Structures are given as C-alpha cells and as structure tokens.
C-alpha cells in the first residue's frame, strides 16, 4: 500500500484536480473502488481452480500444473465461455493493456526527458531536440519492456516487482521531499543507489538473481534461496536513513565553509546575490511600490531608458 504512494499516475491524477477538495474526493473514491475491482479476479481464479479442465477444450493437465497461472484470464475466457463472449473479453483486455502500456511509455519518456535530460544533461536543449529525445525514449523504454518479458511470463510478477521498487526507492524520496526540510539532491542520489545495491544483493527470484546477503531465516527451497526476513522494509529504511545522513552532512559541510561551494555541483546552496551600494544622489528614498512606478510618464507610457534623467 505504501509503495503505491510513489507511483507517478497517483500524483498525476491528484495534481491535475481542479481543487484540493476534488483531489481528496478522488483519493477516497479510489480507496473504496480499488479493493472492489479486485473481487472479479478472485472469482475468476476460484472458478478456474475448481474447474475440471479435462472436460473442456483445453484438456489435461490443468493450467496450474503447466505453470500457466499467469494466463488464467485469457484461458478462462477462451475455454469456459461462449465464443462471442471470449472475443469481447479478450478484446477488452487487449485494449486495457495497450492503454496502460502507452501511458507507461509516455510517463517514462516524459520523466527522462524533462527531469534528467533537460535539467541535468542538456539544460540548453531546444524544443525540437526535446521532441526527438522523447521519441527516442519511447522506443528505448518500449524495447526494454519487451526484453523484460523474456525473463518471466507473468505480468503480475512485473506488477509486484514495480510496486516493490516504488516502495524501496521512491517512497523514502517522497517522504523526505515533503516532510524533511534539509534533504537535498546528494542524499537522494546516495540513498537511491544504496537501496538499489542492497536490494540486488538480497537477491530476486523473479529475475534469477541469487542472494549475496543472507539475512536470518534465509533457507534453500528447491535449489532457490528464500529470504523470510522483511528485506524490502530493511532496504527502504536503509534508503531513508542514508538520505537523512548524507543530506545533513553535505548541508553542514557547505554551510560552515568546510567545503568550498564551488564543489557544490548540484547547487543545493545557491550563492547569495551581491548587494551593490548606490551612490547618494540626494533623491528621496522610495518604497517598493514607488520603485515599481515608471520614472517619467508620457501619455500613460514610460519613457525610453535613453531619455531618463536618472
């Protein structure tokens, strides 16, 4: 549940709301509707588990015995429903999958082009260049997602893995940005890399990565190490702690002058604007509102600077 708070689509819906009340109403409705939408998959899975597949066109052995539980929805539509319902159901599933896929591709491409390429790699990039970057990003992330499908046949496995990544890597960043005032970019980068490295060292059976760190309770089951310790929460807390420590340390170094600000490559401490003393010309001191008024008027228009007497 906490991992979903870091998903972009959640903040995209709330930030696009017309008011704070509308955003809250959407969150309350989603909290009720999302568990409700989870009831039909449970019913379909229960029906498939209790079905005698030997009496259907699928035959024997059952999908669970063949390791096709991730395909149980299209199999149930194909073999347990009339042909017209099967066509409509599979078409609806395909449309939903394509809609989610293009939304994910556009989100990944926009995040990379706006937050990484434009702000870090090439801040002076033109609008035409950004268009080509977005197009190339869509192709790249599309190919990357296609390659991931060769690692596992179940879409649910990647959905679970995505929620795990959001919980470990994105949730600490979100909490620090919203509630920790001294957090900065150095802490965010180091915390992200630390959590990612620790999670890879813990191993992941879905990606075929064996564990390097064996926490208490790690046992060998059918040739695969299974971690019974809460490794996801451990990685999340390590990331959160790293962000706080590194942010505090870098702020301390730059604030007290221990490290020169010329080494502040991420510009977490902006240089103060130098104040230039103006010569005393005998003119009366104007307040902020008077400073906004034109120096001289000509039919309601300010005079050119070359004609100013100041």
C-alpha positions as CSV (number, residue, x, y, z in Angstrom):
1,X,0.0,0.0,0.0
2,X,2.8,2.5,0.9
3,X,4.6,1.6,-2.3
4,X,1.7,2.9,-4.4
5,X,2.2,6.4,-3.0
6,X,5.3,6.8,-5.1
7,X,3.6,5.9,-8.4
8,X,3.5,8.8,-10.9
9,X,0.0,8.1,-12.0
10,X,-1.3,8.7,-8.5
11,X,0.2,12.1,-8.3
12,X,-0.7,12.9,-11.9
13,X,-4.4,12.4,-11.1
14,X,-4.3,14.4,-7.8
15,X,-2.2,17.3,-9.1
16,X,-4.4,17.6,-12.2
17,X,-7.5,18.1,-10.0
18,X,-9.2,21.4,-10.1
19,X,-9.0,21.9,-6.3
20,X,-7.8,20.2,-3.1
21,X,-11.3,19.0,-2.3
22,X,-11.5,17.3,-5.7
23,X,-8.2,15.6,-5.1
24,X,-9.2,14.3,-1.7
25,X,-12.5,13.0,-3.1
26,X,-10.6,11.1,-5.8
27,X,-8.4,9.5,-3.2
28,X,-11.4,8.5,-1.0
29,X,-13.2,7.0,-4.0
30,X,-10.1,5.2,-5.1
31,X,-9.6,3.7,-1.7
32,X,-13.1,2.2,-2.0
33,X,-13.1,1.2,-5.7
34,X,-9.7,-0.4,-6.0
35,X,-10.5,-3.2,-3.5
36,X,-13.8,-3.6,-5.2
37,X,-12.1,-4.1,-8.6
38,X,-10.1,-6.9,-7.0
39,X,-13.2,-9.1,-6.4
40,X,-13.7,-10.2,-10.1
41,X,-10.1,-11.6,-10.4
42,X,-10.6,-13.6,-7.2
43,X,-13.8,-15.0,-8.5
44,X,-12.3,-15.9,-11.9
45,X,-9.3,-17.6,-10.2
46,X,-11.6,-19.6,-7.9
47,X,-13.7,-20.8,-10.9
48,X,-10.6,-21.8,-12.8
49,X,-9.2,-23.6,-9.8
50,X,-12.4,-25.6,-9.3
51,X,-12.9,-26.4,-13.0
52,X,-12.3,-29.9,-14.4
53,X,-10.2,-28.8,-17.4
54,X,-10.2,-32.3,-18.8
55,X,-13.9,-31.7,-19.8
56,X,-13.0,-28.5,-21.7
57,X,-11.3,-27.9,-25.0
58,X,-8.1,-27.1,-23.0
59,X,-7.7,-30.7,-21.9
60,X,-5.4,-32.2,-19.3
61,X,-3.2,-31.3,-17.3
62,X,-4.7,-28.1,-15.9
63,X,-3.1,-24.7,-16.4
64,X,-1.8,-24.6,-12.8
65,X,0.0,-27.9,-13.4
66,X,1.6,-26.5,-16.6
67,X,2.7,-23.3,-14.9
68,X,0.2,-21.1,-16.8
69,X,-1.5,-19.4,-13.8
70,X,-0.4,-16.0,-15.1
71,X,-2.6,-16.7,-18.3
72,X,-5.6,-17.9,-16.4
73,X,-7.9,-15.0,-17.5
74,X,-7.5,-15.4,-21.3
75,X,-7.6,-19.2,-20.9
76,X,-10.8,-19.0,-18.9
77,X,-12.4,-16.7,-21.5
78,X,-11.3,-19.0,-24.3
79,X,-12.3,-22.3,-22.9
80,X,-15.0,-21.6,-20.3
81,X,-17.2,-19.0,-22.2
82,X,-19.1,-18.9,-25.5
83,X,-17.1,-17.7,-28.5
84,X,-18.7,-14.2,-28.7
85,X,-18.0,-13.5,-25.0
86,X,-14.5,-14.8,-25.4
87,X,-13.8,-12.4,-28.3
88,X,-15.3,-9.4,-26.5
89,X,-13.5,-10.2,-23.2
90,X,-10.1,-10.8,-24.8
91,X,-10.5,-7.6,-26.9
92,X,-11.3,-5.6,-23.8
93,X,-8.3,-7.0,-22.0
94,X,-6.1,-6.2,-25.0
95,X,-7.4,-2.6,-25.2
96,X,-6.8,-2.1,-21.4
97,X,-3.3,-3.5,-21.7
98,X,-2.5,-1.3,-24.7
99,X,-3.8,1.8,-22.9
100,X,-1.8,1.1,-19.8
101,X,1.3,0.3,-22.0
102,X,1.3,3.6,-23.9
103,X,0.6,5.5,-20.7
104,X,3.6,3.9,-19.1
105,X,5.8,4.6,-22.1
106,X,4.8,8.2,-22.3
107,X,5.3,8.6,-18.5
108,X,8.8,7.1,-18.6
109,X,9.8,9.1,-21.6
110,X,8.5,12.4,-20.2
111,X,10.2,11.8,-16.8
112,X,13.5,11.1,-18.5
113,X,13.4,13.9,-21.0
114,X,12.2,16.6,-18.5
115,X,13.8,15.6,-15.2
116,X,17.1,14.1,-16.5
117,X,17.9,15.2,-20.0
118,X,16.6,18.8,-19.8
119,X,17.7,19.6,-16.2
120,X,20.9,17.7,-15.9
121,X,22.4,16.6,-19.3
122,X,21.5,19.5,-21.6
123,X,19.7,22.4,-20.0
124,X,20.1,24.4,-23.2
125,X,18.3,21.8,-25.3
126,X,15.8,23.3,-27.8
127,X,12.2,22.3,-28.2
128,X,12.8,20.4,-31.4
129,X,15.6,18.5,-29.7
130,X,13.3,17.6,-26.8
131,X,10.8,16.2,-29.2
132,X,13.4,13.8,-30.7
133,X,14.6,12.9,-27.2
134,X,11.0,11.9,-26.2
135,X,10.6,9.8,-29.4
136,X,13.9,8.0,-28.8
137,X,13.0,7.5,-25.1
138,X,9.7,5.9,-26.1
139,X,11.5,3.5,-28.5
140,X,14.1,2.7,-25.9
141,X,11.8,2.0,-23.0
142,X,9.5,0.0,-25.3
143,X,12.4,-2.2,-26.3
144,X,13.5,-2.5,-22.7
145,X,10.0,-3.6,-21.6
146,X,9.8,-6.1,-24.4
147,X,13.2,-7.6,-23.3
148,X,11.8,-7.9,-19.7
149,X,9.0,-10.2,-21.0
150,X,11.6,-12.8,-21.8
151,X,12.6,-13.1,-18.1
152,X,9.1,-14.0,-16.9
153,X,5.8,-14.9,-18.5
154,X,3.5,-13.4,-15.8
155,X,2.5,-9.8,-16.0
156,X,1.6,-9.9,-12.3
157,X,5.2,-10.7,-11.4
158,X,6.3,-7.4,-13.0
159,X,3.5,-5.5,-11.3
160,X,4.6,-6.8,-8.0
161,X,8.2,-6.0,-8.8
162,X,7.2,-2.5,-9.8
163,X,5.4,-1.9,-6.5
164,X,8.4,-3.2,-4.7
165,X,10.7,-0.8,-6.5
166,X,8.4,2.1,-5.7
167,X,8.3,1.1,-2.0
168,X,12.0,0.8,-1.7
169,X,13.3,3.5,-3.9
170,X,10.6,6.1,-4.3
171,X,8.8,6.2,-1.0
172,X,11.8,7.4,1.0
173,X,12.4,10.1,-1.6
174,X,8.8,11.3,-1.4
175,X,8.7,11.4,2.4
176,X,11.9,13.4,2.6
177,X,10.8,15.9,-0.1
178,X,7.5,16.5,1.7
179,X,8.5,16.4,5.3
180,X,12.3,16.8,5.7
181,X,13.4,20.3,5.0
182,X,17.1,19.7,4.9
183,X,17.0,16.8,2.5
184,X,18.9,17.6,-0.8
185,X,20.0,16.0,-4.1
186,X,23.1,14.5,-2.7
187,X,21.2,12.5,-0.1
188,X,18.6,11.5,-2.7
189,X,21.2,10.1,-5.1
190,X,23.2,8.2,-2.5
191,X,20.1,6.8,-0.8
192,X,18.7,5.6,-4.2
193,X,22.0,3.9,-5.1
194,X,22.4,2.4,-1.6
195,X,18.9,0.9,-1.6
196,X,19.3,-0.4,-5.2
197,X,22.6,-2.1,-4.4
198,X,21.3,-3.6,-1.2
199,X,18.2,-4.9,-2.9
200,X,20.2,-6.6,-5.6
201,X,22.5,-8.1,-3.0
202,X,19.4,-9.6,-1.3
203,X,18.6,-11.5,-4.5
204,X,15.4,-11.7,-6.6
205,X,14.0,-15.0,-7.7
206,X,11.8,-13.4,-10.4
207,X,14.9,-12.1,-12.2
208,X,17.0,-15.1,-11.4
209,X,19.4,-13.1,-9.1
210,X,20.8,-15.2,-6.3
211,X,21.2,-13.6,-2.8
212,X,24.6,-12.5,-1.7
213,X,23.5,-11.3,1.7
214,X,21.7,-14.0,3.7
215,X,19.5,-12.5,6.4
216,X,18.3,-14.6,9.4
217,X,15.7,-17.1,8.2
218,X,17.1,-17.4,4.7
219,X,16.6,-21.1,3.6
220,X,17.2,-23.1,0.5
221,X,13.9,-24.4,-1.1
222,X,14.2,-26.5,-4.3
223,X,17.6,-25.0,-5.1
224,X,16.4,-21.4,-4.6
225,X,17.3,-19.3,-1.6
226,X,14.2,-17.8,0.0
227,X,14.5,-14.7,2.3
228,X,12.0,-14.8,5.1
229,X,13.3,-11.6,6.6
230,X,11.5,-8.3,5.7
231,X,14.2,-7.4,3.2
232,X,12.0,-4.8,1.4
233,X,11.3,-2.8,4.6
234,X,15.0,-3.1,5.5
235,X,16.1,-1.7,2.2
236,X,13.5,1.1,2.4
237,X,14.7,2.1,5.9
238,X,18.4,2.0,4.8
239,X,17.5,4.3,1.9
240,X,15.6,6.7,4.2
241,X,18.4,6.8,6.8
242,X,21.0,7.3,4.1
243,X,19.1,10.2,2.6
244,X,18.9,11.9,6.0
245,X,22.6,11.4,6.9
246,X,24.1,12.4,3.6
247,X,21.8,15.4,3.3
248,X,22.7,16.6,6.8
249,X,26.4,16.0,6.2
250,X,26.5,17.9,2.9
251,X,24.5,20.8,4.2
252,X,26.8,21.0,7.2
253,X,29.9,21.0,5.1
254,X,28.7,23.7,2.7
255,X,27.0,25.9,5.4
256,X,30.1,26.1,7.7
257,X,32.5,26.6,4.8
258,X,34.3,23.3,5.4
259,X,33.9,22.5,1.8
260,X,34.0,25.3,-0.9
261,X,30.8,26.0,-2.7
262,X,32.5,25.6,-6.0
263,X,32.3,21.9,-5.4
264,X,28.5,22.1,-5.0
265,X,27.8,20.7,-8.5
266,X,24.2,20.1,-7.7
267,X,23.7,23.7,-6.5
268,X,22.0,22.8,-3.2
269,X,23.3,26.0,-1.7
270,X,22.8,28.9,-4.0
271,X,25.3,31.8,-3.9
272,X,23.8,35.0,-2.4
273,X,23.3,37.9,-4.8
274,X,25.9,40.6,-4.1
275,X,24.4,43.9,-2.9
276,X,25.8,47.0,-4.7
277,X,25.7,50.3,-2.7
278,X,24.2,53.0,-4.8
279,X,25.7,56.5,-4.6
280,X,23.8,59.1,-2.6
281,X,22.3,61.5,-5.2
282,X,20.0,63.4,-2.9
283,X,17.0,61.7,-4.3
284,X,14.2,60.7,-1.8
285,X,14.1,57.1,-0.8
286,X,11.2,55.3,-2.4
287,X,9.4,52.3,-1.1
288,X,8.9,49.1,-3.0
289,X,5.6,50.3,-4.5
290,X,7.2,53.6,-5.8
291,X,10.1,51.7,-7.3
292,X,7.6,49.8,-9.5
293,X,6.3,53.1,-10.9
294,X,7.8,54.5,-14.1
295,X,10.4,57.2,-13.7
296,X,8.6,59.5,-16.1
297,X,5.3,59.4,-17.9
298,X,4.3,60.4,-21.4
299,X,0.6,59.9,-22.0
300,X,0.5,57.0,-19.7
301,X,3.6,55.3,-21.2
302,X,7.0,55.1,-19.6
303,X,9.8,57.0,-21.3
304,X,12.6,55.1,-23.0
305,X,15.7,54.5,-20.9
306,X,17.8,56.8,-23.0
307,X,15.5,59.7,-22.1
308,X,15.6,59.1,-18.4
309,X,17.2,61.8,-16.3
310,X,18.3,59.3,-13.6
